[in-house]
Amino acid sequence: MIYRTRGTCSTQIDLDVDENHIIKHVAFTGGCNGNLKGICKLVTGRKAEDVIETLKGTTCGFKSTSCPDQLARALEIAIGQEQ
């Protein structure tokens, strides 16, 4: 799945979630390279629901969203829990 981010320095998230909602792959385009690579490593292999619960609502500076929050939103779409 390709998710176009909104309101962040990153512009896109590529992700793959299997039928059991396990995150198989995540890659960000743009943004803070090292931090986002770290986030990708931390979430790969975890259940999407757990990652959503942890990351949803994270802000970045004065922004109402962040790259982790955008990942949570993308995961909600990927597993059909978009709100």
mmCIF file of the N, C-alpha and C atoms, coordinates in Angstrom:
data_MODEL
# 
_entry.id   MODEL 
# 
loop_
_atom_site.group_PDB 
_atom_site.id 
_atom_site.type_symbol 
_atom_site.label_atom_id 
_atom_site.label_alt_id 
_atom_site.label_comp_id 
_atom_site.label_asym_id 
_atom_site.label_entity_id 
_atom_site.label_seq_id 
_atom_site.pdbx_PDB_ins_code 
_atom_site.Cartn_x 
_atom_site.Cartn_y 
_atom_site.Cartn_z 
_atom_site.occupancy 
_atom_site.B_iso_or_equiv 
_atom_site.pdbx_formal_charge 
_atom_site.auth_seq_id 
_atom_site.auth_comp_id 
_atom_site.auth_asym_id 
_atom_site.auth_atom_id 
_atom_site.pdbx_PDB_model_num 
ATOM 1   N N  . MET A 1 1  ? 0.846   -1.172  0.000  1.00 0.00 ? 1  MET A N  1 
ATOM 2   C CA . MET A 1 1  ? 0.000   0.000   0.000  1.00 0.00 ? 1  MET A CA 1 
ATOM 3   C C  . MET A 1 1  ? 0.891   1.234   0.000  1.00 0.00 ? 1  MET A C  1 
ATOM 4   N N  . ILE A 1 2  ? 0.461   2.247   -0.714 1.00 0.00 ? 2  ILE A N  1 
ATOM 5   C CA . ILE A 1 2  ? 1.143   3.536   -0.715 1.00 0.00 ? 2  ILE A CA 1 
ATOM 6   C C  . ILE A 1 2  ? 0.200   4.551   -0.083 1.00 0.00 ? 2  ILE A C  1 
ATOM 7   N N  . TYR A 1 3  ? 0.688   5.240   0.944  1.00 0.00 ? 3  TYR A N  1 
ATOM 8   C CA . TYR A 1 3  ? -0.101  6.255   1.646  1.00 0.00 ? 3  TYR A CA 1 
ATOM 9   C C  . TYR A 1 3  ? 0.594   7.595   1.475  1.00 0.00 ? 3  TYR A C  1 
ATOM 10  N N  . ARG A 1 4  ? -0.115  8.569   0.966  1.00 0.00 ? 4  ARG A N  1 
ATOM 11  C CA . ARG A 1 4  ? 0.412   9.929   0.812  1.00 0.00 ? 4  ARG A CA 1 
ATOM 12  C C  . ARG A 1 4  ? 0.161   10.689  2.114  1.00 0.00 ? 4  ARG A C  1 
ATOM 13  N N  . THR A 1 5  ? 1.235   11.079  2.763  1.00 0.00 ? 5  THR A N  1 
ATOM 14  C CA . THR A 1 5  ? 1.111   11.753  4.049  1.00 0.00 ? 5  THR A CA 1 
ATOM 15  C C  . THR A 1 5  ? 0.587   13.181  3.880  1.00 0.00 ? 5  THR A C  1 
ATOM 16  N N  . ARG A 1 6  ? 0.064   13.715  4.981  1.00 0.00 ? 6  ARG A N  1 
ATOM 17  C CA . ARG A 1 6  ? -0.460  15.081  4.995  1.00 0.00 ? 6  ARG A CA 1 
ATOM 18  C C  . ARG A 1 6  ? 0.092   15.793  6.219  1.00 0.00 ? 6  ARG A C  1 
ATOM 19  N N  . GLY A 1 7  ? 0.670   16.976  6.016  1.00 0.00 ? 7  GLY A N  1 
ATOM 20  C CA . GLY A 1 7  ? 1.111   17.798  7.125  1.00 0.00 ? 7  GLY A CA 1 
ATOM 21  C C  . GLY A 1 7  ? 2.439   17.414  7.744  1.00 0.00 ? 7  GLY A C  1 
ATOM 22  N N  . THR A 1 8  ? 3.252   16.624  7.027  1.00 0.00 ? 8  THR A N  1 
ATOM 23  C CA . THR A 1 8  ? 4.550   16.196  7.552  1.00 0.00 ? 8  THR A CA 1 
ATOM 24  C C  . THR A 1 8  ? 5.646   16.434  6.529  1.00 0.00 ? 8  THR A C  1 
ATOM 25  N N  . CYS A 1 9  ? 6.889   16.342  6.994  1.00 0.00 ? 9  CYS A N  1 
ATOM 26  C CA . CYS A 1 9  ? 8.041   16.470  6.093  1.00 0.00 ? 9  CYS A CA 1 
ATOM 27  C C  . CYS A 1 9  ? 8.134   15.270  5.156  1.00 0.00 ? 9  CYS A C  1 
ATOM 28  N N  . SER A 1 10 ? 7.772   14.089  5.644  1.00 0.00 ? 10 SER A N  1 
ATOM 29  C CA . SER A 1 10 ? 7.731   12.933  4.748  1.00 0.00 ? 10 SER A CA 1 
ATOM 30  C C  . SER A 1 10 ? 6.539   13.109  3.815  1.00 0.00 ? 10 SER A C  1 
ATOM 31  N N  . THR A 1 11 ? 6.633   12.531  2.628  1.00 0.00 ? 11 THR A N  1 
ATOM 32  C CA . THR A 1 11 ? 5.574   12.710  1.637  1.00 0.00 ? 11 THR A CA 1 
ATOM 33  C C  . THR A 1 11 ? 4.796   11.436  1.349  1.00 0.00 ? 11 THR A C  1 
ATOM 34  N N  . GLN A 1 12 ? 5.370   10.291  1.746  1.00 0.00 ? 12 GLN A N  1 
ATOM 35  C CA . GLN A 1 12 ? 4.751   9.022   1.386  1.00 0.00 ? 12 GLN A CA 1 
ATOM 36  C C  . GLN A 1 12 ? 5.214   7.933   2.344  1.00 0.00 ? 12 GLN A C  1 
ATOM 37  N N  . ILE A 1 13 ? 4.319   6.973   2.590  1.00 0.00 ? 13 ILE A N  1 
ATOM 38  C CA . ILE A 1 13 ? 4.673   5.776   3.358  1.00 0.00 ? 13 ILE A CA 1 
ATOM 39  C C  . ILE A 1 13 ? 4.301   4.565   2.515  1.00 0.00 ? 13 ILE A C  1 
ATOM 40  N N  . ASP A 1 14 ? 5.257   3.692   2.279  1.00 0.00 ? 14 ASP A N  1 
ATOM 41  C CA . ASP A 1 14 ? 5.009   2.419   1.613  1.00 0.00 ? 14 ASP A CA 1 
ATOM 42  C C  . ASP A 1 14 ? 4.936   1.366   2.702  1.00 0.00 ? 14 ASP A C  1 
ATOM 43  N N  . LEU A 1 15 ? 3.856   0.572   2.709  1.00 0.00 ? 15 LEU A N  1 
ATOM 44  C CA . LEU A 1 15 ? 3.757   -0.440  3.748  1.00 0.00 ? 15 LEU A CA 1 
ATOM 45  C C  . LEU A 1 15 ? 3.082   -1.695  3.254  1.00 0.00 ? 15 LEU A C  1 
ATOM 46  N N  . ASP A 1 16 ? 3.401   -2.780  3.933  1.00 0.00 ? 16 ASP A N  1 
ATOM 47  C CA . ASP A 1 16 ? 2.833   -4.088  3.633  1.00 0.00 ? 16 ASP A CA 1 
ATOM 48  C C  . ASP A 1 16 ? 2.412   -4.707  4.950  1.00 0.00 ? 16 ASP A C  1 
ATOM 49  N N  . VAL A 1 17 ? 1.132   -5.042  5.045  1.00 0.00 ? 17 VAL A N  1 
ATOM 50  C CA . VAL A 1 17 ? 0.566   -5.668  6.240  1.00 0.00 ? 17 VAL A CA 1 
ATOM 51  C C  . VAL A 1 17 ? -0.096  -6.966  5.790  1.00 0.00 ? 17 VAL A C  1 
ATOM 52  N N  . ASP A 1 18 ? 0.192   -8.080  6.493  1.00 0.00 ? 18 ASP A N  1 
ATOM 53  C CA . ASP A 1 18 ? -0.381  -9.351  6.066  1.00 0.00 ? 18 ASP A CA 1 
ATOM 54  C C  . ASP A 1 18 ? -1.810  -9.534  6.581  1.00 0.00 ? 18 ASP A C  1 
ATOM 55  N N  . GLU A 1 19 ? -2.415  -10.667 6.242  1.00 0.00 ? 19 GLU A N  1 
ATOM 56  C CA . GLU A 1 19 ? -3.817  -10.927 6.588  1.00 0.00 ? 19 GLU A CA 1 
ATOM 57  C C  . GLU A 1 19 ? -4.058  -11.038 8.098  1.00 0.00 ? 19 GLU A C  1 
ATOM 58  N N  . ASN A 1 20 ? -3.001  -11.247 8.876  1.00 0.00 ? 20 ASN A N  1 
ATOM 59  C CA . ASN A 1 20 ? -3.102  -11.295 10.335 1.00 0.00 ? 20 ASN A CA 1 
ATOM 60  C C  . ASN A 1 20 ? -2.782  -9.948  10.979 1.00 0.00 ? 20 ASN A C  1 
ATOM 61  N N  . HIS A 1 21 ? -2.661  -8.933  10.145 1.00 0.00 ? 21 HIS A N  1 
ATOM 62  C CA . HIS A 1 21 ? -2.366  -7.555  10.564 1.00 0.00 ? 21 HIS A CA 1 
ATOM 63  C C  . HIS A 1 21 ? -0.949  -7.387  11.109 1.00 0.00 ? 21 HIS A C  1 
ATOM 64  N N  . ILE A 1 22 ? -0.045  -8.266  10.695 1.00 0.00 ? 22 ILE A N  1 
ATOM 65  C CA . ILE A 1 22 ? 1.369   -8.131  11.053 1.00 0.00 ? 22 ILE A CA 1 
ATOM 66  C C  . ILE A 1 22 ? 2.044   -7.244  10.013 1.00 0.00 ? 22 ILE A C  1 
ATOM 67  N N  . ILE A 1 23 ? 2.780   -6.241  10.485 1.00 0.00 ? 23 ILE A N  1 
ATOM 68  C CA . ILE A 1 23 ? 3.472   -5.326  9.583  1.00 0.00 ? 23 ILE A CA 1 
ATOM 69  C C  . ILE A 1 23 ? 4.705   -6.026  9.029  1.00 0.00 ? 23 ILE A C  1 
ATOM 70  N N  . LYS A 1 24 ? 4.764   -6.153  7.714  1.00 0.00 ? 24 LYS A N  1 
ATOM 71  C CA . LYS A 1 24 ? 5.874   -6.840  7.050  1.00 0.00 ? 24 LYS A CA 1 
ATOM 72  C C  . LYS A 1 24 ? 6.925   -5.871  6.526  1.00 0.00 ? 24 LYS A C  1 
ATOM 73  N N  . HIS A 1 25 ? 6.506   -4.666  6.153  1.00 0.00 ? 25 HIS A N  1 
ATOM 74  C CA . HIS A 1 25 ? 7.443   -3.707  5.568  1.00 0.00 ? 25 HIS A CA 1 
ATOM 75  C C  . HIS A 1 25 ? 6.891   -2.295  5.732  1.00 0.00 ? 25 HIS A C  1 
ATOM 76  N N  . VAL A 1 26 ? 7.774   -1.353  6.077  1.00 0.00 ? 26 VAL A N  1 
ATOM 77  C CA . VAL A 1 26 ? 7.422   0.073   6.126  1.00 0.00 ? 26 VAL A CA 1 
ATOM 78  C C  . VAL A 1 26 ? 8.616   0.864   5.610  1.00 0.00 ? 26 VAL A C  1 
ATOM 79  N N  . ALA A 1 27 ? 8.359   1.847   4.758  1.00 0.00 ? 27 ALA A N  1 
ATOM 80  C CA . ALA A 1 27 ? 9.406   2.752   4.284  1.00 0.00 ? 27 ALA A CA 1 
ATOM 81  C C  . ALA A 1 27 ? 8.786   4.131   4.065  1.00 0.00 ? 27 ALA A C  1 
ATOM 82  N N  . PHE A 1 28 ? 9.459   5.158   4.563  1.00 0.00 ? 28 PHE A N  1 
ATOM 83  C CA . PHE A 1 28 ? 9.025   6.541   4.396  1.00 0.00 ? 28 PHE A CA 1 
ATOM 84  C C  . PHE A 1 28 ? 9.820   7.180   3.264  1.00 0.00 ? 28 PHE A C  1 
ATOM 85  N N  . THR A 1 29 ? 9.192   8.100   2.543  1.00 0.00 ? 29 THR A N  1 
ATOM 86  C CA . THR A 1 29 ? 9.876   8.944   1.570  1.00 0.00 ? 29 THR A CA 1 
ATOM 87  C C  . THR A 1 29 ? 9.947   10.335  2.177  1.00 0.00 ? 29 THR A C  1 
ATOM 88  N N  . GLY A 1 30 ? 11.162  10.877  2.260  1.00 0.00 ? 30 GLY A N  1 
ATOM 89  C CA . GLY A 1 30 ? 11.357  12.186  2.864  1.00 0.00 ? 30 GLY A CA 1 
ATOM 90  C C  . GLY A 1 30 ? 11.365  12.098  4.377  1.00 0.00 ? 30 GLY A C  1 
ATOM 91  N N  . GLY A 1 31 ? 11.362  13.240  5.021  1.00 0.00 ? 31 GLY A N  1 
ATOM 92  C CA . GLY A 1 31 ? 11.355  13.278  6.476  1.00 0.00 ? 31 GLY A CA 1 
ATOM 93  C C  . GLY A 1 31 ? 12.739  13.108  7.072  1.00 0.00 ? 31 GLY A C  1 
ATOM 94  N N  . CYS A 1 32 ? 12.779  12.880  8.366  1.00 0.00 ? 32 CYS A N  1 
ATOM 95  C CA . CYS A 1 32 ? 14.033  12.720  9.119  1.00 0.00 ? 32 CYS A CA 1 
ATOM 96  C C  . CYS A 1 32 ? 14.539  11.289  8.932  1.00 0.00 ? 32 CYS A C  1 
ATOM 97  N N  . ASN A 1 33 ? 15.468  11.128  8.044  1.00 0.00 ? 33 ASN A N  1 
ATOM 98  C CA . ASN A 1 33 ? 15.898  9.821   7.568  1.00 0.00 ? 33 ASN A CA 1 
ATOM 99  C C  . ASN A 1 33 ? 16.214  8.822   8.676  1.00 0.00 ? 33 ASN A C  1 
ATOM 100 N N  . GLY A 1 34 ? 17.095  9.149   9.578  1.00 0.00 ? 34 GLY A N  1 
ATOM 101 C CA . GLY A 1 34 ? 17.500  8.201   10.616 1.00 0.00 ? 34 GLY A CA 1 
ATOM 102 C C  . GLY A 1 34 ? 16.365  7.847   11.552 1.00 0.00 ? 34 GLY A C  1 
ATOM 103 N N  . ASN A 1 35 ? 15.605  8.853   11.979 1.00 0.00 ? 35 ASN A N  1 
ATOM 104 C CA . ASN A 1 35 ? 14.481  8.598   12.880 1.00 0.00 ? 35 ASN A CA 1 
ATOM 105 C C  . ASN A 1 35 ? 13.440  7.692   12.227 1.00 0.00 ? 35 ASN A C  1 
ATOM 106 N N  . LEU A 1 36 ? 13.145  7.945   10.960 1.00 0.00 ? 36 LEU A N  1 
ATOM 107 C CA . LEU A 1 36 ? 12.124  7.159   10.286 1.00 0.00 ? 36 LEU A CA 1 
ATOM 108 C C  . LEU A 1 36 ? 12.599  5.745   9.989  1.00 0.00 ? 36 LEU A C  1 
ATOM 109 N N  . LYS A 1 37 ? 13.870  5.570   9.700  1.00 0.00 ? 37 LYS A N  1 
ATOM 110 C CA . LYS A 1 37 ? 14.398  4.218   9.545  1.00 0.00 ? 37 LYS A CA 1 
ATOM 111 C C  . LYS A 1 37 ? 14.266  3.457   10.858 1.00 0.00 ? 37 LYS A C  1 
ATOM 112 N N  . GLY A 1 38 ? 14.523  4.143   11.974 1.00 0.00 ? 38 GLY A N  1 
ATOM 113 C CA . GLY A 1 38 ? 14.387  3.524   13.287 1.00 0.00 ? 38 GLY A CA 1 
ATOM 114 C C  . GLY A 1 38 ? 12.951  3.114   13.566 1.00 0.00 ? 38 GLY A C  1 
ATOM 115 N N  . ILE A 1 39 ? 12.009  3.997   13.258 1.00 0.00 ? 39 ILE A N  1 
ATOM 116 C CA . ILE A 1 39 ? 10.595  3.669   13.458 1.00 0.00 ? 39 ILE A CA 1 
ATOM 117 C C  . ILE A 1 39 ? 10.223  2.447   12.629 1.00 0.00 ? 39 ILE A C  1 
ATOM 118 N N  . CYS A 1 40 ? 10.682  2.397   11.395 1.00 0.00 ? 40 CYS A N  1 
ATOM 119 C CA . CYS A 1 40 ? 10.378  1.251   10.524 1.00 0.00 ? 40 CYS A CA 1 
ATOM 120 C C  . CYS A 1 40 ? 10.884  -0.050  11.138 1.00 0.00 ? 40 CYS A C  1 
ATOM 121 N N  . LYS A 1 41 ? 12.090  -0.044  11.668 1.00 0.00 ? 41 LYS A N  1 
ATOM 122 C CA . LYS A 1 41 ? 12.641  -1.241  12.299 1.00 0.00 ? 41 LYS A CA 1 
ATOM 123 C C  . LYS A 1 41 ? 11.854  -1.627  13.548 1.00 0.00 ? 41 LYS A C  1 
ATOM 124 N N  . LEU A 1 42 ? 11.430  -0.627  14.313 1.00 0.00 ? 42 LEU A N  1 
ATOM 125 C CA . LEU A 1 42 ? 10.690  -0.906  15.552 1.00 0.00 ? 42 LEU A CA 1 
ATOM 126 C C  . LEU A 1 42 ? 9.302   -1.483  15.311 1.00 0.00 ? 42 LEU A C  1 
ATOM 127 N N  . VAL A 1 43 ? 8.640   -1.091  14.222 1.00 0.00 ? 43 VAL A N  1 
ATOM 128 C CA . VAL A 1 43 ? 7.270   -1.551  13.999 1.00 0.00 ? 43 VAL A CA 1 
ATOM 129 C C  . VAL A 1 43 ? 7.177   -2.815  13.141 1.00 0.00 ? 43 VAL A C  1 
ATOM 130 N N  . THR A 1 44 ? 8.184   -3.110  12.350 1.00 0.00 ? 44 THR A N  1 
ATOM 131 C CA . THR A 1 44 ? 8.146   -4.292  11.503 1.00 0.00 ? 44 THR A CA 1 
ATOM 132 C C  . THR A 1 44 ? 8.078   -5.547  12.372 1.00 0.00 ? 44 THR A C  1 
ATOM 133 N N  . GLY A 1 45 ? 7.118   -6.410  12.050 1.00 0.00 ? 45 GLY A N  1 
ATOM 134 C CA . GLY A 1 45 ? 6.910   -7.642  12.809 1.00 0.00 ? 45 GLY A CA 1 
ATOM 135 C C  . GLY A 1 45 ? 5.874   -7.506  13.917 1.00 0.00 ? 45 GLY A C  1 
ATOM 136 N N  . ARG A 1 46 ? 5.394   -6.292  14.162 1.00 0.00 ? 46 ARG A N  1 
ATOM 137 C CA . ARG A 1 46 ? 4.388   -6.061  15.207 1.00 0.00 ? 46 ARG A CA 1 
ATOM 138 C C  . ARG A 1 46 ? 2.987   -6.029  14.610 1.00 0.00 ? 46 ARG A C  1 
ATOM 139 N N  . LYS A 1 47 ? 1.997   -6.224  15.471 1.00 0.00 ? 47 LYS A N  1 
ATOM 140 C CA . LYS A 1 47 ? 0.596   -6.135  15.045 1.00 0.00 ? 47 LYS A CA 1 
ATOM 141 C C  . LYS A 1 47 ? 0.243   -4.678  14.787 1.00 0.00 ? 47 LYS A C  1 
ATOM 142 N N  . ALA A 1 48 ? -0.455  -4.450  13.692 1.00 0.00 ? 48 ALA A N  1 
ATOM 143 C CA . ALA A 1 48 ? -0.847  -3.100  13.305 1.00 0.00 ? 48 ALA A CA 1 
ATOM 144 C C  . ALA A 1 48 ? -1.641  -2.413  14.414 1.00 0.00 ? 48 ALA A C  1 
ATOM 145 N N  . GLU A 1 49 ? -2.537  -3.137  15.061 1.00 0.00 ? 49 GLU A N  1 
ATOM 146 C CA . GLU A 1 49 ? -3.362  -2.539  16.113 1.00 0.00 ? 49 GLU A CA 1 
ATOM 147 C C  . GLU A 1 49 ? -2.515  -2.002  17.265 1.00 0.00 ? 49 GLU A C  1 
ATOM 148 N N  . ASP A 1 50 ? -1.465  -2.720  17.621 1.00 0.00 ? 50 ASP A N  1 
ATOM 149 C CA . ASP A 1 50 ? -0.582  -2.275  18.706 1.00 0.00 ? 50 ASP A CA 1 
ATOM 150 C C  . ASP A 1 50 ? 0.168   -1.006  18.320 1.00 0.00 ? 50 ASP A C  1 
ATOM 151 N N  . VAL A 1 51 ? 0.624   -0.952  17.084 1.00 0.00 ? 51 VAL A N  1 
ATOM 152 C CA . VAL A 1 51 ? 1.358   0.219   16.598 1.00 0.00 ? 51 VAL A CA 1 
ATOM 153 C C  . VAL A 1 51 ? 0.415   1.425   16.508 1.00 0.00 ? 51 VAL A C  1 
ATOM 154 N N  . ILE A 1 52 ? -0.801  1.208   16.039 1.00 0.00 ? 52 ILE A N  1 
ATOM 155 C CA . ILE A 1 52 ? -1.783  2.295   15.966 1.00 0.00 ? 52 ILE A CA 1 
ATOM 156 C C  . ILE A 1 52 ? -2.021  2.867   17.353 1.00 0.00 ? 52 ILE A C  1 
ATOM 157 N N  . GLU A 1 53 ? -2.242  1.994   18.325 1.00 0.00 ? 53 GLU A N  1 
ATOM 158 C CA . GLU A 1 53 ? -2.499  2.448   19.695 1.00 0.00 ? 53 GLU A CA 1 
ATOM 159 C C  . GLU A 1 53 ? -1.334  3.263   20.252 1.00 0.00 ? 53 GLU A C  1 
ATOM 160 N N  . THR A 1 54 ? -0.115  2.849   19.920 1.00 0.00 ? 54 THR A N  1 
ATOM 161 C CA . THR A 1 54 ? 1.072   3.530   20.428 1.00 0.00 ? 54 THR A CA 1 
ATOM 162 C C  . THR A 1 54 ? 1.331   4.868   19.740 1.00 0.00 ? 54 THR A C  1 
ATOM 163 N N  . LEU A 1 55 ? 1.162   4.928   18.420 1.00 0.00 ? 55 LEU A N  1 
ATOM 164 C CA . LEU A 1 55 ? 1.596   6.098   17.658 1.00 0.00 ? 55 LEU A CA 1 
ATOM 165 C C  . LEU A 1 55 ? 0.515   7.122   17.338 1.00 0.00 ? 55 LEU A C  1 
ATOM 166 N N  . LYS A 1 56 ? -0.739  6.722   17.332 1.00 0.00 ? 56 LYS A N  1 
ATOM 167 C CA . LYS A 1 56 ? -1.813  7.631   16.930 1.00 0.00 ? 56 LYS A CA 1 
ATOM 168 C C  . LYS A 1 56 ? -1.872  8.834   17.872 1.00 0.00 ? 56 LYS A C  1 
ATOM 169 N N  . GLY A 1 57 ? -1.934  10.012  17.275 1.00 0.00 ? 57 GLY A N  1 
ATOM 170 C CA . GLY A 1 57 ? -2.028  11.244  18.047 1.00 0.00 ? 57 GLY A CA 1 
ATOM 171 C C  . GLY A 1 57 ? -0.697  11.905  18.361 1.00 0.00 ? 57 GLY A C  1 
ATOM 172 N N  . THR A 1 58 ? 0.406   11.271  17.974 1.00 0.00 ? 58 THR A N  1 
ATOM 173 C CA . THR A 1 58 ? 1.719   11.881  18.185 1.00 0.00 ? 58 THR A CA 1 
ATOM 174 C C  . THR A 1 58 ? 1.823   13.143  17.339 1.00 0.00 ? 58 THR A C  1 
ATOM 175 N N  . THR A 1 59 ? 2.309   14.223  17.939 1.00 0.00 ? 59 THR A N  1 
ATOM 176 C CA . THR A 1 59 ? 2.469   15.475  17.205 1.00 0.00 ? 59 THR A CA 1 
ATOM 177 C C  . THR A 1 59 ? 3.946   15.774  16.992 1.00 0.00 ? 59 THR A C  1 
ATOM 178 N N  . CYS A 1 60 ? 4.221   16.710  16.096 1.00 0.00 ? 60 CYS A N  1 
ATOM 179 C CA . CYS A 1 60 ? 5.586   17.135  15.801 1.00 0.00 ? 60 CYS A CA 1 
ATOM 180 C C  . CYS A 1 60 ? 5.631   18.655  15.901 1.00 0.00 ? 60 CYS A C  1 
ATOM 181 N N  . GLY A 1 61 ? 6.290   19.159  16.938 1.00 0.00 ? 61 GLY A N  1 
ATOM 182 C CA . GLY A 1 61 ? 6.368   20.610  17.116 1.00 0.00 ? 61 GLY A CA 1 
ATOM 183 C C  . GLY A 1 61 ? 4.994   21.216  17.209 1.00 0.00 ? 61 GLY A C  1 
ATOM 184 N N  . PHE A 1 62 ? 4.729   22.233  16.394 1.00 0.00 ? 62 PHE A N  1 
ATOM 185 C CA . PHE A 1 62 ? 3.445   22.925  16.395 1.00 0.00 ? 62 PHE A CA 1 
ATOM 186 C C  . PHE A 1 62 ? 2.398   22.241  15.530 1.00 0.00 ? 62 PHE A C  1 
ATOM 187 N N  . LYS A 1 63 ? 2.785   21.192  14.815 1.00 0.00 ? 63 LYS A N  1 
ATOM 188 C CA . LYS A 1 63 ? 1.867   20.505  13.901 1.00 0.00 ? 63 LYS A CA 1 
ATOM 189 C C  . LYS A 1 63 ? 0.909   19.608  14.688 1.00 0.00 ? 63 LYS A C  1 
ATOM 190 N N  . SER A 1 64 ? -0.267  19.388  14.132 1.00 0.00 ? 64 SER A N  1 
ATOM 191 C CA . SER A 1 64 ? -1.260  18.528  14.775 1.00 0.00 ? 64 SER A CA 1 
ATOM 192 C C  . SER A 1 64 ? -1.068  17.056  14.431 1.00 0.00 ? 64 SER A C  1 
ATOM 193 N N  . THR A 1 65 ? -0.053  16.753  13.641 1.00 0.00 ? 65 THR A N  1 
ATOM 194 C CA . THR A 1 65 ? 0.247   15.380  13.239 1.00 0.00 ? 65 THR A CA 1 
ATOM 195 C C  . THR A 1 65 ? 1.758   15.193  13.235 1.00 0.00 ? 65 THR A C  1 
ATOM 196 N N  . SER A 1 66 ? 2.215   14.025  12.841 1.00 0.00 ? 66 SER A N  1 
ATOM 197 C CA . SER A 1 66 ? 3.640   13.705  12.756 1.00 0.00 ? 66 SER A CA 1 
ATOM 198 C C  . SER A 1 66 ? 3.789   12.501  11.838 1.00 0.00 ? 66 SER A C  1 
ATOM 199 N N  . CYS A 1 67 ? 5.017   12.139  11.537 1.00 0.00 ? 67 CYS A N  1 
ATOM 200 C CA . CYS A 1 67 ? 5.238   10.933  10.731 1.00 0.00 ? 67 CYS A CA 1 
ATOM 201 C C  . CYS A 1 67 ? 4.707   9.681   11.448 1.00 0.00 ? 67 CYS A C  1 
ATOM 202 N N  . PRO A 1 68 ? 4.947   9.519   12.762 1.00 0.00 ? 68 PRO A N  1 
ATOM 203 C CA . PRO A 1 68 ? 4.365   8.360   13.442 1.00 0.00 ? 68 PRO A CA 1 
ATOM 204 C C  . PRO A 1 68 ? 2.830   8.364   13.411 1.00 0.00 ? 68 PRO A C  1 
ATOM 205 N N  . ASP A 1 69 ? 2.219   9.541   13.583 1.00 0.00 ? 69 ASP A N  1 
ATOM 206 C CA . ASP A 1 69 ? 0.762   9.640   13.516 1.00 0.00 ? 69 ASP A CA 1 
ATOM 207 C C  . ASP A 1 69 ? 0.261   9.287   12.123 1.00 0.00 ? 69 ASP A C  1 
ATOM 208 N N  . GLN A 1 70 ? 0.963   9.743   11.094 1.00 0.00 ? 70 GLN A N  1 
ATOM 209 C CA . GLN A 1 70 ? 0.578   9.412   9.721  1.00 0.00 ? 70 GLN A CA 1 
ATOM 210 C C  . GLN A 1 70 ? 0.702   7.914   9.470  1.00 0.00 ? 70 GLN A C  1 
ATOM 211 N N  . LEU A 1 71 ? 1.720   7.279   10.049 1.00 0.00 ? 71 LEU A N  1 
ATOM 212 C CA . LEU A 1 71 ? 1.850   5.825   9.931  1.00 0.00 ? 71 LEU A CA 1 
ATOM 213 C C  . LEU A 1 71 ? 0.648   5.138   10.577 1.00 0.00 ? 71 LEU A C  1 
ATOM 214 N N  . ALA A 1 72 ? 0.233   5.600   11.743 1.00 0.00 ? 72 ALA A N  1 
ATOM 215 C CA . ALA A 1 72 ? -0.938  5.022   12.404 1.00 0.00 ? 72 ALA A CA 1 
ATOM 216 C C  . ALA A 1 72 ? -2.175  5.151   11.518 1.00 0.00 ? 72 ALA A C  1 
ATOM 217 N N  . ARG A 1 73 ? -2.338  6.306   10.892 1.00 0.00 ? 73 ARG A N  1 
ATOM 218 C CA . ARG A 1 73 ? -3.487  6.520   10.006 1.00 0.00 ? 73 ARG A CA 1 
ATOM 219 C C  . ARG A 1 73 ? -3.425  5.591   8.789  1.00 0.00 ? 73 ARG A C  1 
ATOM 220 N N  . ALA A 1 74 ? -2.228  5.421   8.227  1.00 0.00 ? 74 ALA A N  1 
ATOM 221 C CA . ALA A 1 74 ? -2.058  4.519   7.080  1.00 0.00 ? 74 ALA A CA 1 
ATOM 222 C C  . ALA A 1 74 ? -2.385  3.084   7.482  1.00 0.00 ? 74 ALA A C  1 
ATOM 223 N N  . LEU A 1 75 ? -1.949  2.681   8.673  1.00 0.00 ? 75 LEU A N  1 
ATOM 224 C CA . LEU A 1 75 ? -2.230  1.327   9.151  1.00 0.00 ? 75 LEU A CA 1 
ATOM 225 C C  . LEU A 1 75 ? -3.726  1.112   9.364  1.00 0.00 ? 75 LEU A C  1 
ATOM 226 N N  . GLU A 1 76 ? -4.415  2.124   9.856  1.00 0.00 ? 76 GLU A N  1 
ATOM 227 C CA . GLU A 1 76 ? -5.869  2.001   10.021 1.00 0.00 ? 76 GLU A CA 1 
ATOM 228 C C  . GLU A 1 76 ? -6.537  1.710   8.681  1.00 0.00 ? 76 GLU A C  1 
ATOM 229 N N  . ILE A 1 77 ? -6.104  2.390   7.652  1.00 0.00 ? 77 ILE A N  1 
ATOM 230 C CA . ILE A 1 77 ? -6.655  2.144   6.314  1.00 0.00 ? 77 ILE A CA 1 
ATOM 231 C C  . ILE A 1 77 ? -6.296  0.740   5.846  1.00 0.00 ? 77 ILE A C  1 
ATOM 232 N N  . ALA A 1 78 ? -5.037  0.356   6.060  1.00 0.00 ? 78 ALA A N  1 
ATOM 233 C CA . ALA A 1 78 ? -4.563  -0.945  5.587  1.00 0.00 ? 78 ALA A CA 1 
ATOM 234 C C  . ALA A 1 78 ? -5.331  -2.113  6.206  1.00 0.00 ? 78 ALA A C  1 
ATOM 235 N N  . ILE A 1 79 ? -5.757  -1.964  7.454  1.00 0.00 ? 79 ILE A N  1 
ATOM 236 C CA . ILE A 1 79 ? -6.468  -3.075  8.105  1.00 0.00 ? 79 ILE A CA 1 
ATOM 237 C C  . ILE A 1 79 ? -7.985  -2.832  8.175  1.00 0.00 ? 79 ILE A C  1 
ATOM 238 N N  . GLY A 1 80 ? -8.453  -1.766  7.518  1.00 0.00 ? 80 GLY A N  1 
ATOM 239 C CA . GLY A 1 80 ? -9.879  -1.508  7.444  1.00 0.00 ? 80 GLY A CA 1 
ATOM 240 C C  . GLY A 1 80 ? -10.492 -0.926  8.696  1.00 0.00 ? 80 GLY A C  1 
ATOM 241 N N  . GLN A 1 81 ? -9.701  -0.192  9.485  1.00 0.00 ? 81 GLN A N  1 
ATOM 242 C CA . GLN A 1 81 ? -10.225 0.432   10.703 1.00 0.00 ? 81 GLN A CA 1 
ATOM 243 C C  . GLN A 1 81 ? -10.201 1.941   10.610 1.00 0.00 ? 81 GLN A C  1 
ATOM 244 N N  . GLU A 1 82 ? -10.245 2.463   9.392  1.00 0.00 ? 82 GLU A N  1 
ATOM 245 C CA . GLU A 1 82 ? -10.182 3.917   9.221  1.00 0.00 ? 82 GLU A CA 1 
ATOM 246 C C  . GLU A 1 82 ? -11.332 4.568   9.958  1.00 0.00 ? 82 GLU A C  1 
ATOM 247 N N  . GLN A 1 83 ? -11.019 5.638   10.692 1.00 0.00 ? 83 GLN A N  1 
ATOM 248 C CA . GLN A 1 83 ? -12.041 6.333   11.468 1.00 0.00 ? 83 GLN A CA 1 
ATOM 249 C C  . GLN A 1 83 ? -12.266 7.725   10.944 1.00 0.00 ? 83 GLN A C  1 
# 
